[in-house]
């Protein structure tokens, strides 16, 4: 079997550490022949690991596209606001595309990408890795077994550990809606995808509330400087002190490798000084929420309460599914997980299912996602998650943000129809179709 050839667009966390390693582990299945990445250190490291020659190393996706289609598939791991144009260009060039979530930074552009893939006959798959984990596959199987009877209501919580919230959504790339995407889209489209997959029905109504409560200037300790590297009277008792998080020389994994490839003390310190990661969390320009609740009514009357919390003690997802004949409680912490089934019958014992740790990130989802994508490209099986399926999760997420901002309940049938109309116009403009 000849390996599928690929280009990596964006050699950051997802490209370098999550999906790129699949080709190193399984070289008979996947081979990267080109890389496009604006940061020289990341571009060189990816090229070195995958033996990519100098002439196949590009500083931007635009430069890559000037060479036409040079591989079978394209992995698009760019930042949120680069997804739309880069993926439209890739689909138009004839690539099958594996695209990091979220699909795009607006609902219209997200829908347009899905329609463009259909128009060009290309495979577009979104990196909703949770479907590919052993944990969520087992949870799905349990629901299909019918042990809960008819599903009535679901509680689902996305618990960000406190330092992840500070790194990504206060100091980091996803701190502002106008430069990335709203928090509920960037982080929780995964959760809405899992809920849609498990419930198996479309959403009918969505409402949401949420705020940026803690990471604000008025909550800064007295005398706290704008830079966390400067002397601060609150340093000893501050959990967000950069010295504790990034300058711990006993650790060099994520999130430290997200800010620099130089793991020396001097390299880390330089990165903190030259990027926004050295700022005090109370003096950043962040505006995304640090907690949000979304209420959803699905077809058939199933109700869902989904909570995003940026102040957790550990990174995990916890959930409860209540049906007419039983209750399921579960926890997934990205390494392993546990599922409990509690029958609604006197004398029947509860059942506990433990899911062991897996070989790759996101509970094994990273590698299984790539494996599934390659099988779909080869025509061996359909993708576990189609782009159209992924779009439904994005509709819910974007509708939730609209509800949060306006205070309105969003009627989803009308919402989808309006977005799809605009998306069709966008696709027509891209391919040069005359206006009707």
C-alpha positions in Angstrom: 0.0 0.0 0.0 1.4 3.3 -1.0 1.2 6.0 1.6 -1.2 8.9 1.1 0.8 12.1 0.5 -0.1 15.2 2.5 0.8 18.8 3.0 0.7 20.3 6.5 -0.6 23.9 6.7 0.1 25.2 10.2 2.8 23.3 12.1 1.8 24.5 15.5 0.3 22.4 18.4 -2.1 20.4 16.3 0.1 20.0 13.2 3.4 19.3 15.0 2.3 17.4 18.1 -1.2 16.0 17.5 -1.5 14.8 13.8 2.0 15.1 12.3 3.3 12.2 14.5 0.9 9.8 12.9 3.1 9.8 9.7 6.1 9.1 11.8 4.4 6.1 13.6 2.8 4.8 10.4 5.0 5.8 7.4 3.3 3.2 5.2 0.0 5.0 5.5 0.8 8.7 5.5 3.8 10.8 4.2 4.0 14.6 4.5 5.8 16.1 1.5 5.4 19.8 2.2 4.8 22.2 5.1 3.4 25.8 5.2 4.0 27.6 8.5 4.8 31.3 9.1 7.0 30.7 12.2 10.4 29.6 11.1 11.3 27.5 14.1 8.1 25.4 13.8 8.4 25.1 10.0 12.0 23.9 10.3 11.2 21.4 13.1 8.3 19.9 11.1 10.4 19.7 8.0 13.3 18.1 9.8 11.1 15.5 11.5 9.4 14.6 8.1 12.4 14.9 5.8 10.8 17.7 3.8 13.2 19.4 1.4 13.8 23.1 1.4 11.8 23.7 -1.8 8.8 22.2 -0.2 8.9 24.5 2.9 6.6 27.5 2.6 6.0 30.5 4.9 2.3 30.8 4.1 -0.7 28.8 2.7 -0.9 31.4 -0.1 2.7 30.6 -1.2 1.9 26.8 -1.1 -1.2 27.3 -3.2 0.8 29.0 -5.9 2.3 25.5 -6.7 -1.1 23.9 -7.3 -2.0 20.5 -6.0 1.2 18.8 -4.9 -0.2 16.0 -2.7 -3.3 13.9 -2.2 -4.6 15.6 0.9 -4.1 18.8 3.0 -4.1 19.1 6.7 -5.3 22.6 7.6 -4.2 23.5 11.2 -4.2 27.3 10.8 -5.8 29.8 13.2 -9.6 30.1 13.3 -9.8 33.2 11.1 -7.5 31.7 8.4 -9.7 28.6 8.0 -12.2 29.9 5.5 -10.0 31.3 2.7 -7.3 28.7 3.0 -9.8 25.8 2.9 -11.8 27.3 0.1 -8.6 27.6 -1.9 -7.6 24.0 -1.0 -10.9 22.6 -2.0 -10.8 24.6 -5.3 -7.3 23.2 -6.0 -8.6 19.6 -5.6 -7.4 18.7 -2.1 -9.3 16.5 0.3 -9.0 18.4 3.5 -8.7 17.5 7.2 -9.6 20.8 9.0 -9.0 21.7 12.6 -12.1 23.0 14.4 -13.9 25.3 14.4 -14.8 25.1 10.8 -14.6 28.9 10.4 -15.1 32.1 12.4 -18.7 32.8 11.3 -21.7 30.5 10.8 -22.0 31.6 7.1 -18.4 30.8 6.3 -18.6 27.5 8.1 -21.7 26.5 6.0 -20.0 27.8 2.9 -17.0 25.5 3.4 -19.3 22.5 3.7 -21.2 23.5 0.5 -18.0 24.1 -1.3 -16.7 20.6 -0.5 -20.0 19.2 -1.9 -19.7 21.4 -5.0 -16.1 20.4 -5.8 -16.7 16.7 -4.9 -13.9 16.8 -2.3 -13.8 15.2 1.2 -13.9 17.8 4.0 -13.6 16.4 7.5 -13.5 18.4 10.7 -11.2 17.5 13.6 -13.9 16.5 16.1 -11.6 14.1 17.8 -13.9 13.2 20.6 -16.0 10.9 18.4 -12.8 8.9 17.8 -11.9 8.3 21.4 -12.5 4.9 23.0 -14.4 6.7 25.8 -17.1 8.4 23.7 -17.4 5.4 21.3 -18.2 3.3 24.3 -20.6 5.9 25.7 -22.4 5.9 22.3 -22.6 2.1 22.2 -24.1 2.1 25.7 -26.8 4.6 24.7 -27.6 2.5 21.6 -28.0 -0.6 23.7 -31.2 1.0 25.1 -30.3 0.5 28.8 -31.6 4.0 29.6 -34.9 3.6 27.8 -36.1 6.8 26.2 -33.7 9.6 26.7 -35.2 12.5 28.6 -32.5 15.0 29.6 -28.7 15.5 29.6 -26.3 17.5 31.7 -22.9 18.0 30.0 -20.0 20.0 31.5 -16.8 21.1 29.8 -14.4 21.8 32.7 -11.3 23.7 31.8 -8.5 23.5 34.3 -7.7 27.0 35.5 -4.3 27.3 33.9 -5.6 26.2 30.5 -8.2 29.0 30.7 -5.5 31.5 31.4 -3.1 30.2 28.8 -5.4 29.9 25.8 -8.4 32.2 26.5 -6.9 35.1 28.6 -3.3 35.4 27.5 -3.4 33.3 24.3 -4.6 33.1 20.7 -8.3 32.6 21.6 -8.7 35.4 24.1 -10.7 37.7 21.8 -13.8 37.0 19.7 -12.8 39.5 17.0 -9.4 37.9 16.3 -10.4 34.2 16.7 -14.0 33.0 17.6 -16.3 33.2 20.6 -15.3 30.9 23.5 -18.4 28.7 23.1 -17.5 28.1 19.5 -13.7 27.6 19.8 -13.8 25.3 22.8 -17.3 23.8 22.9 -18.1 22.9 19.3 -16.6 19.5 20.3 -19.3 19.2 23.1 -22.2 20.1 20.8 -20.9 17.6 18.3 -20.9 14.8 20.9 -24.4 15.8 22.1 -25.8 15.9 18.6 -24.1 12.5 17.8 -25.4 10.8 21.0 -29.0 12.3 20.9 -29.3 11.7 17.1 -31.7 14.6 16.6 -31.4 18.2 15.5 -31.7 21.1 17.9 -35.0 23.0 18.0 -34.3 26.0 20.4 -31.2 27.4 22.0 -30.7 29.9 24.7 -27.6 30.9 26.6 -26.1 33.2 29.3 -22.5 33.7 30.3 -19.9 36.4 31.3 -16.3 37.3 31.6 -16.4 37.5 35.4 -12.9 37.0 36.8 -10.2 38.0 34.4 -10.8 41.7 34.5 -8.7 44.7 35.5 -10.9 45.5 38.5 -10.1 42.1 40.0 -6.3 42.6 39.8 -4.5 42.4 43.2 -3.5 45.8 44.5 -0.2 46.8 42.9 -0.1 44.1 40.3 1.9 45.2 37.3 0.9 44.7 33.7 3.7 42.2 33.1 3.7 39.1 35.3 7.5 39.1 34.9 7.8 42.3 36.9 7.8 42.3 40.7 4.3 41.7 42.0 3.1 41.7 45.6 0.6 38.9 44.9 3.1 36.5 43.2 3.4 34.0 46.0 -0.3 33.3 46.2 -1.2 33.9 42.6 -2.1 30.6 40.7 -1.5 32.4 37.3 2.1 33.5 38.0 4.1 32.8 34.8 7.1 31.7 36.8 5.2 28.7 38.2 3.5 27.8 34.9 6.2 28.5 32.2 9.5 28.6 34.0 9.3 25.3 35.7 12.4 23.6 34.3 11.2 20.1 35.4 8.5 20.3 32.6 8.7 21.1 28.9 5.4 19.9 27.4 2.2 21.8 26.7 1.6 24.7 27.2 5.3 25.7 27.4 6.0 24.2 23.9 3.2 26.4 22.6 5.2 29.6 23.2 8.7 28.5 22.2 10.7 25.6 20.8 13.7 26.7 23.0 13.2 24.9 26.3 16.1 26.6 28.1 15.3 29.0 30.9 16.6 31.9 28.7 14.5 30.7 25.7 11.3 30.5 27.8 12.0 33.9 29.4 12.6 35.5 26.0 9.3 34.1 24.7 7.4 35.4 27.7 8.8 38.9 27.2 8.1 38.9 23.4 4.6 37.5 23.5 1.4 38.1 25.3 2.0 35.1 27.5 4.0 37.1 30.0 1.2 39.5 30.8 -0.8 39.6 34.1 -4.1 37.8 33.6 -5.9 40.8 35.0 -4.3 43.2 32.5 -4.8 41.5 29.2 -7.0 42.5 26.3 -9.2 39.4 26.5 -13.0 39.6 26.1 -14.2 36.0 25.8 -16.3 34.5 28.6 -14.9 32.5 31.4 -18.2 30.7 32.1 -21.3 30.1 30.0 -24.4 27.9 30.2 -26.3 26.8 27.1 -29.8 25.3 27.2 -30.9 23.3 24.2 -34.2 21.6 23.2 -33.7 18.8 20.7 -36.4 17.2 18.5 -38.6 14.8 20.5 -38.4 17.0 23.6 -34.9 16.0 24.9 -33.5 18.8 26.9 -29.8 19.6 27.5 -28.0 21.9 29.9 -24.4 22.4 28.7 -21.9 24.3 30.9 -18.5 25.7 30.0 -16.5 26.4 33.1 -13.0 28.0 32.9 -12.2 27.6 36.6 -11.9 23.9 37.1 -9.5 22.0 39.3 -8.7 19.5 36.4 -9.3 19.3 32.7 -12.3 17.0 32.2 -15.7 16.5 30.7 -18.4 15.3 33.0 -21.9 14.2 32.0 -25.2 12.7 33.0 -27.8 11.1 30.7 -31.2 10.4 32.3 -33.7 8.1 30.6 -37.0 6.4 31.4 -35.2 3.2 32.5 -31.8 4.3 33.8 -29.2 7.0 34.4 -25.7 7.2 32.9 -23.0 9.2 34.6 -19.5 9.6 33.1 -16.2 11.4 33.3 -13.5 11.8 30.6 -10.2 13.4 31.6 -8.4 13.1 28.2 -6.3 10.1 29.4 -8.9 7.6 30.5 -12.5 7.6 31.7 -15.3 6.0 33.6 -18.9 5.3 32.7 -21.5 4.4 35.4 -24.9 2.9 34.5 -27.6 3.0 37.2 -30.8 1.1 36.4 -34.2 2.4 37.6 -35.1 -0.9 39.2 -35.1 -2.1 42.8 -32.4 -4.7 43.3 -30.5 -4.3 40.1 -26.9 -3.4 40.6 -25.2 -0.4 39.0 -22.5 -1.1 36.4 -19.1 0.5 36.0 -17.1 0.6 32.8 -13.5 1.9 32.9 -11.9 3.1 29.7 -8.0 2.8 29.8 -5.6 5.4 28.5 -4.7 5.4 24.8 -1.6 5.9 22.6 -2.2 9.5 21.4 -3.7 12.8 22.6 -7.3 13.5 23.4 -7.8 10.0 24.8 -6.5 8.3 21.6 -8.8 10.5 19.4 -5.9 12.3 17.6 -4.5 9.2 15.9 -7.9 7.5 15.4 -9.2 10.7 13.7 -6.2 10.6 11.2 -6.7 6.9 10.6 -10.4 7.4 9.9 -9.7 10.3 7.5 -7.2 8.3 5.6 -9.6 5.3 5.3 -12.3 7.7 4.0 -9.8 9.1 1.4 -9.0 5.6 0.2 -12.7 4.8 0.1 -12.4 2.0 2.6 -15.1 3.4 4.9 -17.2 6.6 5.5 -15.9 9.2 7.9 -17.3 8.8 11.4 -18.1 12.5 11.4 -19.1 14.2 8.1 -18.7 17.9 7.5 -22.5 18.3 7.5 -22.7 16.6 10.9 -20.0 19.0 12.2 -21.9 21.9 10.8 -24.8 21.2 13.1 -22.6 21.5 16.2 -21.4 24.9 14.9 -25.0 26.1 14.3 -25.7 25.4 18.0 -22.5 27.1 19.2 -23.0 30.2 17.1 -26.7 30.4 18.0 -25.7 30.1 21.7 -23.4 33.1 21.3 -26.1 35.1 19.6 -28.5 34.3 22.4 -25.9 35.3 25.0 -25.4 38.6 23.4 -29.0 39.4 22.6 -30.9 37.7 25.4 -33.2 36.0 22.8 -34.1 32.3 22.4 -32.9 31.2 19.0 -35.4 29.2 16.9 -33.0 26.8 15.0 -35.0 26.0 11.9 -35.1 29.7 10.9 -31.5 30.2 12.0 -30.2 27.4 9.8 -32.2 28.5 6.8 -30.9 32.1 7.0 -27.3 31.0 7.4 -27.6 28.5 4.5 -29.0 31.2 2.2 -26.0 33.5 2.8 -23.6 30.5 2.6 -24.9 29.6 -0.9 -24.3 33.2 -2.0 -20.7 33.1 -0.7 -20.0 29.9 -2.6 -21.4 31.3 -5.8 -19.1 34.3 -5.4 -16.1 32.1 -4.9 -16.6 30.0 -8.0 -17.8 32.8 -10.1 -21.4 31.8 -10.7 -23.7 34.5 -12.0 -26.2 36.0 -9.5 -29.7 34.8 -10.0 
